[in-house]
Amino acid sequence: MLAVLAVATPCPLILATPVAVIGGINRAARRQIIMRHGTALERLGTATVAVFDKTGTTTIGQPRVSRLITANGRQPNDVLRLAGAIEQTSGHLLARTLVNAAEPSGLALPTARDVVEVPGRGVAGTVDGHRVVVGARSFVLEQTPGAAAALCPIEPKTAGLRAYVAVDDTMSAIVEYADALRAGVRDVFRDLQGMGVKRIMLLSGITRKMRERSPRRRA
């Protein structure tokens, strides 16, 4: 019976699998799930590990300044004013977050000059005659090697999303950011475990920079 069916109508059998795969990819796309190819869809049922991005995926993607740790006698408003002046030249999400933290404090942000930005790492420039560097730990230490001595006493030992601020070649502050989890994230993780996913991982800028002991801030 199957042999007769295959001889009489081979096209439906040949097309059945690719049509089903394309239909599955299209249905997933309508739910904002992007598949690179059909093999990924076919192997999804056997997956035991799920890897998630952090910012904007498991979190709402709207970080805020949660803490400002100052050094060398710098006042918080002074740091916000100088760092905000530099950051307002950048389009990075965390740069805008720092500027937004300075503006409600009523701080007038001066114009930064001679600004140089290294995408994904940080920005440096001159504000009111002061050389200001804001960005990843490694970037700030490259720009101001003498800042390392002042960094050790104030740097938190736990991982986190941070920006480092140096003024006039001295470490002045560490800015810590926090983001809120998306509603329902815990339910999604629980459902995945019920579907056979045994390990859930978070892959982000923080994960990459753990090799440097402290995470970069422009992830």
C-alpha positions in Angstrom: 0.0 0.0 0.0 2.8 2.4 0.9 4.7 1.5 -2.3 1.6 2.2 -4.4 1.1 5.5 -2.6 4.7 6.6 -3.1 4.6 5.8 -6.8 1.2 7.4 -7.4 1.8 10.6 -5.4 5.6 11.1 -4.7 5.5 14.9 -4.6 3.5 15.3 -1.4 5.9 12.9 0.4 8.9 14.8 -0.9 7.5 18.2 0.0 6.0 17.2 3.4 9.1 17.6 5.5 10.4 21.0 4.1 6.9 22.4 4.1 6.5 21.4 7.8 9.9 22.9 8.7 9.1 26.2 6.8 5.7 26.3 8.5 7.3 25.9 11.9 9.9 28.6 11.2 7.2 31.0 10.1 5.0 30.3 13.1 8.0 30.8 15.4 8.8 34.1 13.7 5.3 35.3 14.4 6.1 34.8 18.1 9.4 36.7 17.6 11.5 33.6 17.7 14.1 33.5 14.9 15.5 30.2 13.6 18.7 30.3 11.5 17.8 27.2 9.6 15.5 24.1 9.6 18.1 21.9 11.4 17.9 24.2 14.4 14.2 23.6 14.5 14.5 19.9 14.1 17.1 19.6 16.9 15.2 21.9 19.3 13.3 19.0 20.8 16.5 17.4 22.0 18.0 20.5 23.5 19.1 20.2 27.2 20.9 23.6 27.6 19.3 27.0 27.1 21.5 30.2 26.8 20.1 33.6 27.3 21.2 37.1 26.7 20.7 39.5 29.7 20.0 43.1 28.8 16.6 43.4 27.1 16.0 39.7 27.2 15.9 38.5 30.8 15.8 42.1 32.0 13.6 45.0 30.8 16.7 46.7 29.2 16.3 49.9 31.2 19.3 50.0 33.6 19.6 52.7 36.3 22.4 54.0 38.4 22.0 52.0 41.7 25.2 53.2 43.5 28.1 55.6 43.2 31.3 54.7 45.0 33.7 57.7 45.1 37.4 57.8 45.8 40.1 60.4 46.4 37.7 62.8 48.2 35.5 63.3 45.1 31.9 64.3 45.8 29.1 62.3 44.1 27.6 65.4 42.4 31.1 66.4 41.1 31.6 62.9 39.6 28.1 62.9 38.0 28.7 66.3 36.5 32.1 65.5 34.9 31.2 61.9 33.9 27.7 63.0 32.6 29.4 65.7 30.5 31.5 63.1 28.8 28.8 60.5 28.5 26.3 62.9 26.8 28.5 62.7 23.7 27.9 58.9 23.5 24.9 57.0 22.2 25.5 54.0 24.3 22.6 52.8 26.5 24.6 53.1 29.8 26.0 56.4 28.8 22.4 57.8 28.5 21.6 56.2 31.8 24.4 58.1 33.5 23.3 61.3 31.9 19.8 60.7 33.1 21.1 60.2 36.6 22.9 63.5 36.6 20.0 65.6 35.2 17.4 65.0 38.0 20.1 66.3 40.5 19.9 69.7 38.8 23.5 69.5 37.6 24.3 71.6 34.6 26.4 69.4 32.3 29.2 71.4 30.7 30.4 70.8 27.1 33.1 68.2 26.7 36.0 68.8 24.4 38.5 66.6 22.5 36.2 63.6 23.0 37.4 60.2 21.8 35.2 57.1 22.1 36.3 53.5 21.7 33.1 51.6 20.9 32.2 49.0 23.5 34.9 50.2 25.9 34.6 53.8 26.9 35.0 57.5 26.2 37.6 60.1 27.2 37.8 63.9 26.9 38.3 67.2 28.6 35.7 68.9 30.8 36.4 72.3 32.4 40.1 71.7 32.1 39.9 68.2 33.6 40.8 65.0 31.7 37.9 62.6 32.3 37.8 58.9 31.3 34.6 56.8 31.7 34.2 53.2 30.7 35.3 49.7 31.2 37.8 48.9 34.0 40.5 47.8 31.5 39.9 50.9 29.3 40.2 53.3 32.2 43.4 51.6 33.5 44.9 51.8 30.0 44.2 55.5 29.8 45.2 56.2 33.4 47.7 53.6 34.7 48.2 55.4 38.0 44.5 54.9 38.9 45.0 51.2 39.9 46.3 52.0 43.4 43.2 54.0 44.3 40.9 51.4 42.7 41.7 48.4 45.0 40.3 49.8 48.2 36.9 50.8 46.8 36.2 48.1 44.2 33.5 45.6 45.1 34.5 41.9 45.1 31.3 40.7 43.6 30.5 40.7 39.9 28.2 43.5 38.5 27.6 45.9 35.7 29.8 48.9 36.3 31.5 52.0 34.8 34.8 53.3 36.1 35.5 57.1 36.2 39.0 58.7 36.3 39.6 62.4 36.6 43.0 63.9 36.0 44.7 60.5 35.9 43.3 59.4 39.3 40.5 57.0 40.0 37.4 59.0 41.1 34.4 56.7 41.2 32.8 53.4 40.3 29.2 53.6 39.0 27.1 50.5 39.5 24.0 49.8 37.4 21.0 47.7 38.1 18.3 46.4 35.8 14.9 44.8 36.6 13.9 41.3 35.6 11.2 40.9 33.0 7.9 39.8 34.3 7.5 36.0 33.9 11.1 35.2 33.5 11.0 32.7 36.4 8.0 31.0 34.9 9.8 30.6 31.6 12.8 29.0 33.3 10.5 26.7 35.2 8.7 25.7 32.1 11.9 25.0 30.2 13.0 22.7 33.0 9.7 20.8 32.7 10.5 20.4 28.9 13.8 18.7 29.6 16.2 21.7 29.7 18.7 20.7 32.4 21.0 23.7 32.3 20.2 27.4 31.9 23.1 29.8 31.2 23.4 33.6 31.0 25.8 34.9 28.3 26.5 38.6 28.5 29.3 41.2 28.7 29.7 40.4 32.4 30.4 36.8 31.5 33.1 37.7 29.0 34.9 40.1 31.4 35.0 37.8 34.3 38.4 36.8 33.0 39.5 40.2 33.9 38.1 39.9 37.4 35.7 42.7 36.9 33.1 43.1 34.1 33.2 45.6 31.4 30.4 48.1 31.4 29.7 48.4 27.7 28.3 45.0 27.0 
